[in-house]
């Protein structure tokens, strides 16, 4: 397992210098320079998190001919395009969940939401050490 806080050092120590595909589901800004360095020529980058600042899209990404793909869960419904495909995606996900080929990112369930569990959830998230989702249930 690679610790996301030191991607470049760890990947290089493992001899993993370039990647054909990189998916970032957490922090586009925070990992941008690492992703750019690790991207292989003709590679593809998948992003779902809107960056908070302008990101450099020219070289070396241009020189490497990297494709950047954005995914937004509500894009099809917002723009009323290809709505049937959204249903296909959800059906495929359902099958993969049933087959246990796809699993939830739920990692820590702290119980019902109250002042104590909310405080604990914030502590976990602020530590920067969480893996997967931290969940609180709504009472009732």
N, CA, C and O atoms as a MOPAC input file, in Angstrom:
PM7 MOZYME 1SCF
protein

 N      0.84900 1    -1.18200 1     0.00000 1
 C      0.00000 1     0.00000 1     0.00000 1
 C      0.89500 1     1.24600 1     0.00000 1
 O      1.90500 1     1.30500 1     0.70100 1
 N      0.50400 1     2.22000 1    -0.79100 1
 C      1.25500 1     3.46700 1    -0.89200 1
 C      0.54100 1     4.53100 1    -0.07300 1
 O     -0.66900 1     4.71400 1    -0.20400 1
 N      1.29500 1     5.23700 1     0.77700 1
 C      0.74900 1     6.32300 1     1.57700 1
 C      0.61300 1     7.54300 1     0.66900 1
 O      1.59800 1     8.00100 1     0.09000 1
 N     -0.58400 1     8.06000 1     0.54700 1
 C     -0.84600 1     9.16900 1    -0.37200 1
 C     -0.11900 1    10.45400 1     0.00100 1
 O     -0.10900 1    11.39200 1    -0.79700 1
 N      0.49000 1    10.53600 1     1.18400 1
 C      1.19500 1    11.74600 1     1.58800 1
 C      2.58400 1    11.85100 1     0.96900 1
 O      3.20300 1    12.91300 1     1.02700 1
 N      3.08100 1    10.77600 1     0.38400 1
 C      4.42400 1    10.79600 1    -0.20500 1
 C      4.44200 1     9.92500 1    -1.46100 1
 O      5.21800 1     8.97400 1    -1.56200 1
 N      3.59600 1    10.25900 1    -2.39100 1
 C      3.42500 1     9.44600 1    -3.59500 1
 C      4.70900 1     9.30100 1    -4.40800 1
 O      5.08300 1     8.19100 1    -4.78700 1
 N      5.37600 1    10.40500 1    -4.67300 1
 C      6.52600 1    10.35400 1    -5.57200 1
 C      7.64400 1     9.48400 1    -5.03300 1
 O      8.18200 1     8.64900 1    -5.76000 1
 N      7.99900 1     9.66300 1    -3.78300 1
 C      9.08300 1     8.87100 1    -3.20000 1
 C      8.73700 1     7.39100 1    -3.20400 1
 O      9.54500 1     6.56100 1    -3.62100 1
 N      7.54100 1     7.06200 1    -2.74200 1
 C      7.16600 1     5.65400 1    -2.63100 1
 C      7.01800 1     4.97600 1    -3.98300 1
 O      7.44900 1     3.83600 1    -4.15500 1
 N      6.41400 1     5.66500 1    -4.94300 1
 C      6.25700 1     5.03600 1    -6.25200 1
 C      7.61100 1     4.81200 1    -6.91100 1
 O      7.82700 1     3.78500 1    -7.55600 1
 N      8.52100 1     5.76600 1    -6.75300 1
 C      9.86400 1     5.60000 1    -7.33000 1
 C     10.62100 1     4.46600 1    -6.64400 1
 O     11.32600 1     3.70400 1    -7.30600 1
 N     10.48200 1     4.34700 1    -5.32900 1
 C     11.13600 1     3.24200 1    -4.61300 1
 C     10.61400 1     1.89200 1    -5.09100 1
 O     11.34700 1     0.90300 1    -5.07100 1
 N      9.37000 1     1.83900 1    -5.51700 1
 C      8.78100 1     0.60500 1    -6.02700 1
 C      9.06400 1     0.40000 1    -7.51800 1
 O      8.66400 1    -0.60800 1    -8.10200 1
 N      9.75300 1     1.36400 1    -8.12200 1
 C     10.06200 1     1.26900 1    -9.54200 1
 C      8.88000 1     1.60500 1   -10.43400 1
 O      8.87500 1     1.26500 1   -11.61700 1
 N      7.88700 1     2.26700 1    -9.87900 1
 C      6.68400 1     2.65200 1   -10.62300 1
 C      6.81600 1     4.12600 1   -10.99100 1
 O      6.43200 1     5.00400 1   -10.21800 1
 N      7.35400 1     4.38600 1   -12.16100 1
 C      7.68300 1     5.75600 1   -12.52800 1
 C      6.57800 1     6.48000 1   -13.27900 1
 O      6.42600 1     7.69300 1   -13.13200 1
 N      5.80700 1     5.75600 1   -14.07900 1
 C      4.75600 1     6.38300 1   -14.87200 1
 C      3.51400 1     5.49700 1   -14.90600 1
 O      3.59900 1     4.27000 1   -14.85100 1
 N      2.36700 1     6.14800 1   -14.99700 1
 C      1.09500 1     5.44600 1   -14.99400 1
 C      0.29400 1     5.81700 1   -16.22600 1
 O      0.23300 1     6.98500 1   -16.60900 1
 N     -0.32500 1     4.81500 1   -16.84700 1
 C     -1.17500 1     5.05800 1   -18.00800 1
 C     -2.50200 1     5.68700 1   -17.59400 1
 O     -3.09500 1     6.45100 1   -18.35600 1
 N     -2.96400 1     5.36800 1   -16.39500 1
 C     -4.24900 1     5.87400 1   -15.90400 1
 C     -4.08400 1     6.34200 1   -14.46700 1
 O     -3.50300 1     5.64300 1   -13.63700 1
 N     -4.59800 1     7.53100 1   -14.18400 1
 C     -4.63700 1     8.04100 1   -12.81200 1
 C     -6.04300 1     8.55700 1   -12.56500 1
 O     -6.57100 1     9.33700 1   -13.35800 1
 N     -6.65100 1     8.12600 1   -11.46900 1
 C     -7.96700 1     8.61600 1   -11.06900 1
 C     -7.82100 1     9.31000 1    -9.72300 1
 O     -7.29100 1     8.73500 1    -8.77300 1
 N     -8.29100 1    10.53900 1    -9.64700 1
 C     -8.23300 1    11.29800 1    -8.40600 1
 C     -9.66000 1    11.61100 1    -7.99200 1
 O    -10.38400 1    12.32200 1    -8.68800 1
 N    -10.05400 1    11.06500 1    -6.84000 1
 C    -11.40800 1    11.25400 1    -6.33900 1
 C    -11.45200 1    12.13000 1    -5.09100 1
 O    -12.49300 1    12.23200 1    -4.44300 1
 N    -10.32000 1    12.76700 1    -4.74700 1
 C    -10.24900 1    13.44300 1    -3.45700 1
 C     -9.84900 1    14.90800 1    -3.55700 1
 O    -10.60500 1    15.77700 1    -3.12300 1
 N     -8.68000 1    15.20600 1    -4.11700 1
 C     -8.10100 1    16.54300 1    -4.01300 1
 C     -7.29700 1    16.85000 1    -5.26900 1
 O     -6.09600 1    16.58400 1    -5.32800 1
 N     -7.96100 1    17.40800 1    -6.26300 1
 C     -7.29500 1    17.70700 1    -7.52900 1
 C     -6.12400 1    18.65300 1    -7.31000 1
 O     -5.02900 1    18.40100 1    -7.81300 1
 N     -6.33600 1    19.74300 1    -6.56400 1
 C     -5.27000 1    20.71700 1    -6.32100 1
 C     -4.09400 1    20.09500 1    -5.58300 1
 O     -2.94000 1    20.28600 1    -5.96700 1
 N     -4.38800 1    19.35300 1    -4.52800 1
 C     -3.34700 1    18.82600 1    -3.65300 1
 C     -2.42800 1    17.81800 1    -4.30900 1
 O     -1.28700 1    17.65000 1    -3.87900 1
 N     -2.90800 1    17.13800 1    -5.35100 1
 C     -2.10100 1    16.09700 1    -5.98800 1
 C     -1.72400 1    16.43600 1    -7.42800 1
 O     -1.15500 1    15.60100 1    -8.13200 1
 N     -2.03400 1    17.64100 1    -7.86700 1
 C     -1.83300 1    17.99400 1    -9.26800 1
 C     -0.38800 1    17.77800 1    -9.72300 1
 O     -0.15300 1    17.09600 1   -10.72000 1
 N      0.57700 1    18.34700 1    -9.01000 1
 C      1.97400 1    18.24100 1    -9.46800 1
 C      2.44300 1    16.79000 1    -9.47600 1
 O      3.18500 1    16.39100 1   -10.37300 1
 N      2.02100 1    15.99200 1    -8.48900 1
 C      2.39900 1    14.57900 1    -8.46900 1
 C      1.77000 1    13.82300 1    -9.63800 1
 O      2.42700 1    13.00700 1   -10.28300 1
 N      0.49100 1    14.10200 1    -9.90500 1
 C     -0.18200 1    13.42300 1   -11.01100 1
 C      0.48700 1    13.77500 1   -12.34100 1
 O      0.69300 1    12.90200 1   -13.18400 1
 N      0.82300 1    15.04400 1   -12.52600 1
 C      1.47000 1    15.47300 1   -13.76400 1
 C      2.80300 1    14.74500 1   -13.93700 1
 O      3.11400 1    14.27600 1   -15.03200 1
 N      3.58100 1    14.65000 1   -12.87900 1
 C      4.88000 1    13.97700 1   -12.96400 1
 C      4.73200 1    12.47600 1   -13.21900 1
 O      5.51100 1    11.89500 1   -13.97500 1
 N      3.74200 1    11.85200 1   -12.59500 1
 C      3.57500 1    10.40600 1   -12.70400 1
 C      2.85000 1     9.96000 1   -13.97700 1
 O      2.86600 1     8.77600 1   -14.31500 1
 N      2.22100 1    10.89200 1   -14.67700 1
 C      1.45100 1    10.55300 1   -15.87900 1
 C      2.36800 1    10.07100 1   -16.99100 1
 O      3.37500 1    10.71200 1   -17.29300 1
 N      2.02400 1     8.95100 1   -17.59300 1
 C      2.77400 1     8.40600 1   -18.72500 1
 C      2.37000 1     9.13300 1   -20.00900 1
 O      1.26300 1     9.66500 1   -20.09200 1
 N      3.24800 1     9.16300 1   -21.00100 1
 C      2.84600 1     9.70500 1   -22.29400 1
 C      1.62000 1     8.95300 1   -22.81900 1
 O      1.52800 1     7.73000 1   -22.70800 1
 N      0.68900 1     9.70500 1   -23.38700 1
 C     -0.58900 1     9.19800 1   -23.90100 1
 C     -1.47400 1     8.62700 1   -22.79700 1
 O     -2.39000 1     7.85100 1   -23.07000 1
 N     -1.20200 1     9.00800 1   -21.55900 1
 C     -1.99400 1     8.54000 1   -20.43000 1
 C     -3.31700 1     9.27100 1   -20.31200 1
 O     -3.58900 1    10.23000 1   -21.03400 1
 N     -4.13700 1     8.79200 1   -19.37800 1
 C     -5.45600 1     9.37000 1   -19.15300 1
 C     -5.65200 1     9.65400 1   -17.67000 1
 O     -5.32900 1     8.83000 1   -16.81500 1
 N     -6.18600 1    10.83000 1   -17.38600 1
 C     -6.41300 1    11.27100 1   -16.02200 1
 C     -7.91700 1    11.46000 1   -15.82300 1
 O     -8.56800 1    12.13400 1   -16.62000 1
 N     -8.47300 1    10.86500 1   -14.75700 1
 C     -9.89000 1    11.00300 1   -14.42800 1
 C    -10.00800 1    11.85300 1   -13.17000 1
 O     -9.36900 1    11.57000 1   -12.15600 1
 N    -10.82400 1    12.88800 1   -13.24200 1
 C    -11.00300 1    13.79700 1   -12.11300 1
 C    -12.47900 1    13.97500 1   -11.82200 1
 O    -13.29400 1    14.02000 1   -12.74300 1
 N    -12.83200 1    14.07800 1   -10.53700 1
 C    -14.21800 1    14.36000 1   -10.17000 1
 C    -14.32500 1    15.57800 1    -9.26800 1
 O    -15.42200 1    16.10000 1    -9.07100 1
 N    -13.19700 1    16.04700 1    -8.71100 1
 C    -13.21800 1    17.15800 1    -7.76000 1
 C    -12.82100 1    18.44800 1    -8.45900 1
 O    -11.75300 1    18.53600 1    -9.06500 1
 N    -13.68600 1    19.44400 1    -8.37100 1
 C    -13.41500 1    20.75600 1    -8.94800 1
 C    -12.19400 1    21.38400 1    -8.26700 1
 O    -12.15200 1    21.45900 1    -7.03900 1
 N    -11.21100 1    21.83100 1    -9.03600 1
 C    -10.05600 1    22.48000 1    -8.40200 1
 C    -10.45200 1    23.83000 1    -7.81000 1
 O    -11.37500 1    24.48500 1    -8.29300 1
 N     -9.75300 1    24.22900 1    -6.77600 1
 C    -10.02900 1    25.50200 1    -6.11200 1
 C     -9.21900 1    26.63400 1    -6.73500 1
 O     -9.49300 1    27.80800 1    -6.48300 1
 N     -8.22900 1    26.28700 1    -7.54200 1
 C     -7.37600 1    27.29900 1    -8.17100 1
 C     -7.14400 1    26.89700 1    -9.62800 1
 O     -7.42400 1    25.76700 1   -10.02700 1
 N     -6.63700 1    27.82900 1   -10.40000 1
 C     -6.28900 1    27.51100 1   -11.77900 1
 C     -5.12600 1    26.53300 1   -11.78400 1
 O     -4.15400 1    26.70700 1   -11.05000 1
 N     -5.23100 1    25.51300 1   -12.60600 1
 C     -4.18100 1    24.50400 1   -12.70800 1
 C     -3.50700 1    24.61200 1   -14.06800 1
 O     -4.17900 1    24.83500 1   -15.07400 1
 N     -2.18100 1    24.45500 1   -14.11200 1
 C     -1.47500 1    24.53700 1   -15.39600 1
 C     -1.78800 1    23.31600 1   -16.26200 1
 O     -1.52400 1    22.18000 1   -15.86900 1
 N     -2.35300 1    23.56500 1   -17.44300 1
 C     -2.74900 1    22.47700 1   -18.32700 1
 C     -1.81800 1    22.31400 1   -19.52200 1
 O     -2.01600 1    21.41400 1   -20.33800 1
 N     -0.82400 1    23.15300 1   -19.63500 1
 C      0.11000 1    23.04400 1   -20.75200 1
 C      1.15100 1    21.96800 1   -20.50100 1
 O      0.86100 1    20.93100 1   -19.90500 1
 N      2.38400 1    22.22900 1   -20.97000 1
 C      3.45800 1    21.26400 1   -20.77100 1
 C      3.69900 1    21.04100 1   -19.28900 1
 O      3.58600 1    21.99000 1   -18.51300 1
 N      4.02300 1    19.84000 1   -18.86700 1
 C      4.36000 1    18.66900 1   -19.66600 1
 C      3.15600 1    17.82300 1   -20.10000 1
 O      3.32300 1    16.86600 1   -20.85600 1
 N      1.94800 1    18.16000 1   -19.63200 1
 C      0.78400 1    17.35500 1   -20.03300 1
 C      0.56100 1    17.41100 1   -21.53700 1
 O      0.26600 1    16.39300 1   -22.16300 1
 N      0.70100 1    18.58900 1   -22.11200 1
 C      0.51700 1    18.72300 1   -23.55400 1
 C      1.56900 1    17.89500 1   -24.29400 1
 O      1.23400 1    17.16700 1   -25.22800 1
 N      2.82700 1    17.99800 1   -23.88800 1
 C      3.90700 1    17.25900 1   -24.55300 1
 C      3.70200 1    15.74900 1   -24.43700 1
 O      4.07900 1    14.99500 1   -25.33400 1
 N      3.10900 1    15.31800 1   -23.33700 1
 C      2.84400 1    13.88800 1   -23.13000 1
 C      1.54800 1    13.43700 1   -23.80700 1
 O      1.24100 1    12.24500 1   -23.81400 1
 N      0.78300 1    14.37800 1   -24.37800 1
 C     -0.51700 1    14.08200 1   -25.00800 1
 C     -1.46900 1    13.39600 1   -24.03000 1
 O     -2.13100 1    12.42000 1   -24.38100 1
 N     -1.53400 1    13.90600 1   -22.81300 1
 C     -2.38600 1    13.33700 1   -21.77100 1
 C     -3.83500 1    13.76600 1   -21.99000 1
 O     -4.10400 1    14.93000 1   -22.28900 1
 N     -4.75800 1    12.83200 1   -21.84200 1
 C     -6.19400 1    13.12000 1   -21.90000 1
 C     -6.70600 1    13.30300 1   -20.48300 1
 O     -6.39900 1    12.51300 1   -19.59000 1
 N     -7.48500 1    14.35200 1   -20.28800 1
 C     -8.08300 1    14.61800 1   -18.97500 1
 C     -9.59100 1    14.44400 1   -19.11500 1
 O    -10.22300 1    15.06800 1   -19.96700 1
 N    -10.15500 1    13.59200 1   -18.27100 1
 C    -11.58900 1    13.29600 1   -18.31300 1
 C    -12.23100 1    13.76300 1   -17.00700 1
 O    -11.76700 1    13.42700 1   -15.91700 1
 N    -13.28600 1    14.52900 1   -17.13200 1
 C    -14.04500 1    14.95800 1   -15.97200 1
 C    -15.32000 1    14.14000 1   -15.88700 1
 O    -15.96200 1    13.86500 1   -16.90000 1
 N    -15.67700 1    13.76000 1   -14.69100 1
 C    -16.94500 1    13.07000 1   -14.47500 1
 C    -17.70900 1    13.84500 1   -13.41200 1
 O    -17.16800 1    14.18500 1   -12.36000 1
 N    -18.96700 1    14.11600 1   -13.70400 1
 C    -19.85500 1    14.79200 1   -12.76300 1
 C    -21.13600 1    13.98200 1   -12.71000 1
 O    -21.82200 1    13.81300 1   -13.71800 1
 N    -21.44400 1    13.49400 1   -11.54800 1
 C    -22.56200 1    12.57900 1   -11.35100 1
 C    -23.87400 1    13.09900 1   -11.93700 1
 O    -24.68000 1    12.31700 1   -12.44200 1
 N    -24.08600 1    14.39100 1   -11.87300 1
 C    -25.36000 1    14.94800 1   -12.30000 1
 C    -25.28300 1    15.64400 1   -13.65900 1
 O    -26.21700 1    16.34700 1   -14.04400 1
 N    -24.19200 1    15.45900 1   -14.38100 1
 C    -24.01800 1    16.11100 1   -15.67400 1
 C    -25.10300 1    15.75900 1   -16.67200 1
 O    -25.63900 1    16.64100 1   -17.34300 1
 N    -25.43400 1    14.47900 1   -16.77800 1
 C    -26.44900 1    14.06300 1   -17.75300 1
 C    -27.82400 1    14.62600 1   -17.40700 1
 O    -28.54700 1    15.09700 1   -18.28400 1
 N    -28.17900 1    14.57600 1   -16.12500 1
 C    -29.50400 1    15.10100 1   -15.75100 1
 C    -29.53300 1    16.62200 1   -15.84500 1
 O    -30.55200 1    17.18800 1   -16.24300 1
 N    -28.46200 1    17.28600 1   -15.49600 1
 C    -28.42800 1    18.74800 1   -15.56300 1
 C    -28.63000 1    19.22900 1   -16.99800 1
 O    -29.36200 1    20.18800 1   -17.24300 1
 N    -27.98100 1    18.56000 1   -17.93500 1
 C    -28.03300 1    18.99700 1   -19.32700 1
 C    -28.96800 1    18.14900 1   -20.18700 1
 O    -29.03000 1    18.32400 1   -21.40400 1
 N    -29.69600 1    17.22800 1   -19.54600 1
 C    -30.68300 1    16.39100 1   -20.23400 1
 C    -30.08200 1    15.69200 1   -21.45300 1
 O    -30.66100 1    15.69700 1   -22.53900 1
 N    -28.90800 1    15.09000 1   -21.24900 1
 C    -28.24300 1    14.37200 1   -22.33400 1
 C    -28.03500 1    12.92300 1   -21.93600 1
 O    -27.60000 1    12.63600 1   -20.82100 1
 N    -28.33800 1    12.03100 1   -22.82300 1
 C    -28.01200 1    10.61800 1   -22.66000 1
 C    -28.46300 1    10.06600 1   -21.30200 1
 O    -27.70600 1     9.36000 1   -20.63600 1
 N    -29.68700 1    10.38500 1   -20.89800 1
 C    -30.19400 1     9.96300 1   -19.59100 1
 C    -30.27100 1     8.43900 1   -19.46200 1
 O    -30.07300 1     7.90300 1   -18.37200 1
 N    -30.55500 1     7.74200 1   -20.55800 1
 C    -30.63300 1     6.28100 1   -20.50000 1
 C    -29.28300 1     5.68800 1   -20.09800 1
 O    -29.23000 1     4.65700 1   -19.42700 1
 N    -28.20600 1     6.33100 1   -20.50400 1
 C    -26.87000 1     5.81900 1   -20.16400 1
 C    -26.64100 1     5.87000 1   -18.64900 1
 O    -25.98700 1     4.98600 1   -18.09700 1
 N    -27.17500 1     6.90000 1   -17.97100 1
 C    -27.04400 1     6.98300 1   -16.51600 1
 C    -27.70300 1     5.77100 1   -15.87100 1
 O    -27.15800 1     5.20900 1   -14.92100 1
 N    -28.85600 1     5.36000 1   -16.36700 1
 C    -29.51100 1     4.15700 1   -15.86000 1
 C    -28.67000 1     2.92200 1   -16.10200 1
 O    -28.59100 1     2.04600 1   -15.24100 1
 N    -28.03300 1     2.83800 1   -17.28000 1
 C    -27.14000 1     1.70400 1   -17.58600 1
 C    -25.98200 1     1.64300 1   -16.60300 1
 O    -25.62000 1     0.57200 1   -16.11700 1
 N    -25.40500 1     2.80300 1   -16.31700 1
 C    -24.27900 1     2.86000 1   -15.36300 1
 C    -24.73100 1     2.34100 1   -13.99900 1
 O    -24.03000 1     1.54300 1   -13.37700 1
 N    -25.88700 1     2.78500 1   -13.53400 1
 C    -26.37800 1     2.36200 1   -12.22100 1
 C    -26.71000 1     0.87000 1   -12.20100 1
 O    -26.46100 1     0.19400 1   -11.20200 1
 N    -27.27100 1     0.35300 1   -13.29800 1
 C    -27.55100 1    -1.09200 1   -13.37200 1
 C    -26.24800 1    -1.89500 1   -13.32900 1
 O    -26.16300 1    -2.90600 1   -12.63200 1
 N    -25.24400 1    -1.44700 1   -14.06900 1
 C    -23.95100 1    -2.14100 1   -14.06300 1
 C    -23.32600 1    -2.09900 1   -12.67500 1
 O    -22.77100 1    -3.09400 1   -12.21000 1
 N    -23.41600 1    -0.95400 1   -12.01500 1
 C    -22.87600 1    -0.83900 1   -10.65800 1
 C    -23.60300 1    -1.78700 1    -9.72100 1
 O    -22.97600 1    -2.42700 1    -8.87600 1
 N    -24.91500 1    -1.88500 1    -9.86000 1
 C    -25.71600 1    -2.78200 1    -9.02700 1
 C    -25.25100 1    -4.23000 1    -9.18000 1
 O    -25.09800 1    -4.94400 1    -8.18900 1
 N    -25.02900 1    -4.65600 1   -10.41000 1
 C    -24.55400 1    -6.02600 1   -10.66800 1
 C    -23.17900 1    -6.23000 1   -10.02600 1
 O    -22.93100 1    -7.25500 1    -9.39100 1
 N    -22.29700 1    -5.25900 1   -10.19500 1
 C    -20.95200 1    -5.38400 1    -9.62800 1
 C    -20.97600 1    -5.42000 1    -8.10200 1
 O    -20.19200 1    -6.14400 1    -7.48900 1
 N    -21.87200 1    -4.64300 1    -7.48100 1
 C    -22.02400 1    -4.70400 1    -6.02500 1
 C    -22.52800 1    -6.07300 1    -5.60000 1
 O    -22.02300 1    -6.65300 1    -4.63900 1
 N    -23.53000 1    -6.59400 1    -6.31800 1
 C    -24.08400 1    -7.91000 1    -5.99600 1
 C    -23.03100 1    -9.01300 1    -6.13300 1
 O    -23.04700 1    -9.98100 1    -5.37200 1
 N    -22.12800 1    -8.87400 1    -7.08600 1
 C    -21.06800 1    -9.86500 1    -7.31100 1
 C    -19.86200 1    -9.65000 1    -6.39000 1
 O    -18.90900 1   -10.42900 1    -6.41100 1
 N    -19.91300 1    -8.59800 1    -5.59200 1
 C    -18.80200 1    -8.21300 1    -4.70900 1
 C    -17.56000 1    -7.83700 1    -5.50100 1
 O    -16.45100 1    -7.88500 1    -4.96800 1
 N    -17.72700 1    -7.46400 1    -6.76600 1
 C    -16.61700 1    -6.95800 1    -7.56800 1
 C    -16.39100 1    -5.47700 1    -7.28700 1
 O    -15.30900 1    -4.94200 1    -7.53000 1
 N    -17.41900 1    -4.83300 1    -6.77700 1
 C    -17.37500 1    -3.42000 1    -6.42800 1
 C    -17.84800 1    -3.33300 1    -4.98900 1
 O    -18.81500 1    -3.99000 1    -4.60200 1
 N    -17.16200 1    -2.52000 1    -4.19800 1
 C    -17.57000 1    -2.41700 1    -2.80000 1
 C    -17.61200 1    -0.96100 1    -2.36600 1
 O    -17.01600 1    -0.08700 1    -2.99500 1
 N    -18.30800 1    -0.73000 1    -1.31000 1
 C    -18.45000 1     0.60400 1    -0.75000 1
 C    -17.12000 1     1.08600 1    -0.18900 1
 O    -16.27300 1     0.28500 1     0.20600 1
 N    -16.94900 1     2.38700 1    -0.16000 1
 C    -15.75700 1     2.96200 1     0.46700 1
 C    -15.99800 1     3.25700 1     1.94300 1
 O    -15.14400 1     3.84000 1     2.61100 1
 N    -17.17400 1     2.84900 1     2.45600 1
 C    -17.45200 1     3.03600 1     3.87300 1
 C    -16.39900 1     2.28500 1     4.68000 1
 O    -16.19300 1     1.08500 1     4.49700 1
 N    -15.74900 1     3.00400 1     5.56100 1
 C    -14.68500 1     2.39600 1     6.36100 1
 C    -14.98500 1     2.49200 1     7.85000 1
 O    -14.74500 1     1.54400 1     8.59800 1
 N    -15.51000 1     3.63600 1     8.28100 1
 C    -15.73800 1     3.86400 1     9.70400 1
 C    -17.16100 1     4.36000 1     9.91800 1
 O    -17.54600 1     5.40300 1     9.39100 1
 N    -17.94300 1     3.60800 1    10.69300 1
 C    -19.28900 1     4.03600 1    11.04800 1
 C    -19.27900 1     4.37600 1    12.52800 1
 O    -19.03300 1     3.51300 1    13.37100 1
 N    -19.54700 1     5.63700 1    12.83700 1
 C    -19.45300 1     6.11300 1    14.21800 1
 C    -20.76900 1     6.07400 1    14.97900 1
 O    -20.83300 1     6.50100 1    16.13200 1
 N    -21.81700 1     5.56500 1    14.34400 1
 C    -23.11400 1     5.48100 1    15.01700 1
 C    -23.97000 1     6.68800 1    14.68800 1
 O    -23.76200 1     7.36100 1    13.67800 1
 N    -24.93900 1     6.95000 1    15.56000 1
 C    -25.86500 1     8.05800 1    15.32100 1
 C    -25.18600 1     9.40500 1    15.48300 1
 O    -24.28200 1     9.57900 1    16.30100 1
 N    -25.65200 1    10.36200 1    14.67000 1
 C    -25.09600 1    11.70200 1    14.72700 1
 C    -25.52800 1    12.39300 1    16.00600 1
 O    -26.71700 1    12.50500 1    16.30300 1
 N    -24.55000 1    12.84700 1    16.74600 1
 C    -24.77400 1    13.66500 1    17.92900 1
 C    -23.50400 1    14.48100 1    18.11900 1
 O    -22.57000 1    14.36200 1    17.32600 1
 N    -23.45800 1    15.29800 1    19.14300 1
 C    -22.29900 1    16.17600 1    19.34100 1
 C    -21.00400 1    15.37100 1    19.46100 1
 O    -19.98200 1    15.75400 1    18.89100 1
 N    -21.04000 1    14.27400 1    20.19000 1
 C    -19.82700 1    13.47100 1    20.39700 1
 C    -19.34000 1    12.80900 1    19.11500 1
 O    -18.15400 1    12.87800 1    18.79200 1
 N    -20.25700 1    12.16100 1    18.37800 1
 C    -19.82100 1    11.46200 1    17.15900 1
 C    -19.44700 1    12.46100 1    16.05900 1
 O    -18.56500 1    12.18200 1    15.24700 1
 N    -20.10600 1    13.61100 1    16.02800 1
 C    -19.75900 1    14.64600 1    15.05800 1
 C    -18.35700 1    15.19200 1    15.34700 1
 O    -17.57300 1    15.41700 1    14.42500 1
 N    -18.05200 1    15.39900 1    16.60600 1
 C    -16.72000 1    15.85600 1    17.00800 1
 C    -15.66800 1    14.81700 1    16.61900 1
 O    -14.60400 1    15.17000 1    16.11000 1
 N    -15.96400 1    13.54000 1    16.85700 1
 C    -15.03100 1    12.46000 1    16.51800 1
 C    -14.81700 1    12.38300 1    15.00300 1
 O    -13.69200 1    12.19200 1    14.54200 1
 N    -15.89300 1    12.53200 1    14.23400 1
 C    -15.77100 1    12.50000 1    12.77200 1
 C    -14.87200 1    13.63400 1    12.29100 1
 O    -14.02000 1    13.42600 1    11.42700 1
 N    -15.05400 1    14.82900 1    12.84300 1
 C    -14.20200 1    15.95400 1    12.45900 1
 C    -12.74700 1    15.69900 1    12.82200 1
 O    -11.84900 1    16.00600 1    12.03800 1
 N    -12.51100 1    15.15000 1    13.98100 1
 C    -11.13500 1    14.83100 1    14.38700 1
 C    -10.48700 1    13.86800 1    13.39900 1
 O     -9.34000 1    14.05900 1    12.99600 1
 N    -11.22300 1    12.84100 1    13.01500 1
 C    -10.69000 1    11.86400 1    12.06500 1
 C    -10.36800 1    12.51400 1    10.72100 1
 O     -9.28900 1    12.30400 1    10.16500 1
 N    -11.30300 1    13.30000 1    10.20500 1
 C    -11.10000 1    13.93800 1     8.90500 1
 C     -9.97600 1    14.96600 1     8.94300 1
 O     -9.18100 1    15.05900 1     8.00800 1
 N     -9.91200 1    15.73000 1    10.01500 1
 C     -8.85900 1    16.74000 1    10.13600 1
 C     -7.47700 1    16.11700 1    10.31200 1
 O     -6.46900 1    16.76800 1    10.03800 1
 N     -7.41900 1    14.88100 1    10.76100 1
 C     -6.11600 1    14.21700 1    10.93300 1
 C     -5.45200 1    13.93600 1     9.59300 1
 O     -4.23300 1    13.77800 1     9.51700 1
 N     -6.26200 1    13.87400 1     8.53200 1
 C     -5.71500 1    13.55700 1     7.21400 1
 C     -5.29300 1    12.10700 1     7.07900 1
 O     -4.60600 1    11.75700 1     6.12000 1
 N     -5.68000 1    11.26900 1     8.00000 1
 C     -5.24900 1     9.87000 1     8.00300 1
 C     -6.38700 1     8.89300 1     7.73000 1
 O     -6.19400 1     7.68000 1     7.80300 1
 N     -7.56400 1     9.41200 1     7.41600 1
 C     -8.69200 1     8.50300 1     7.19400 1
 C     -8.54200 1     7.77000 1     5.86100 1
 O     -7.94500 1     8.27600 1     4.91100 1
 N     -9.09200 1     6.58600 1     5.82700 1
 C     -9.17300 1     5.79100 1     4.60800 1
 C    -10.64200 1     5.51500 1     4.38000 1
 O    -11.32500 1     5.03000 1     5.28200 1
 N    -11.14500 1     5.81400 1     3.18900 1
 C    -12.55700 1     5.58400 1     2.91300 1
 C    -13.44100 1     6.61000 1     3.58700 1
 O    -12.97000 1     7.64700 1     4.05500 1
 N    -14.71700 1     6.31200 1     3.63000 1
 C    -15.71400 1     7.24200 1     4.15300 1
 C    -15.95800 1     7.04600 1     5.64200 1
 O    -15.96100 1     5.92600 1     6.15200 1
 N    -16.16100 1     8.16300 1     6.31900 1
 C    -16.58000 1     8.17000 1     7.71600 1
 C    -18.07000 1     8.48800 1     7.70400 1
 O    -18.48700 1     9.48600 1     7.11500 1
 N    -18.87700 1     7.64500 1     8.35200 1
 C    -20.32800 1     7.76200 1     8.26500 1
 C    -20.94900 1     7.95700 1     9.64300 1
 O    -20.54900 1     7.33400 1    10.62600 1
 N    -21.93800 1     8.84300 1     9.67900 1
 C    -22.79200 1     9.04200 1    10.84700 1
 C    -24.22700 1     8.78800 1    10.40700 1
 O    -24.63600 1     9.23700 1     9.33600 1
 N    -24.98500 1     8.08100 1    11.21300 1
 C    -26.38600 1     7.81900 1    10.89600 1
 C    -27.24300 1     8.95000 1    11.43700 1
 O    -26.92500 1     9.54700 1    12.46600 1
 N    -28.31700 1     9.23700 1    10.74500 1
 C    -29.26500 1    10.25800 1    11.19800 1
 C    -30.27600 1     9.54700 1    12.08700 1
 O    -30.87100 1     8.55100 1    11.67500 1
 N    -30.48000 1    10.05500 1    13.31600 1
 C    -31.45000 1     9.41900 1    14.22200 1
 C    -32.83700 1     9.36100 1    13.60700 1
 O    -33.26200 1    10.27900 1    12.90400 1
 N    -33.54300 1     8.25300 1    13.88600 1
 C    -34.91800 1     8.11400 1    13.41100 1
 C    -34.94400 1     7.52200 1    12.06700 1
 O    -36.01800 1     7.32600 1    11.50000 1

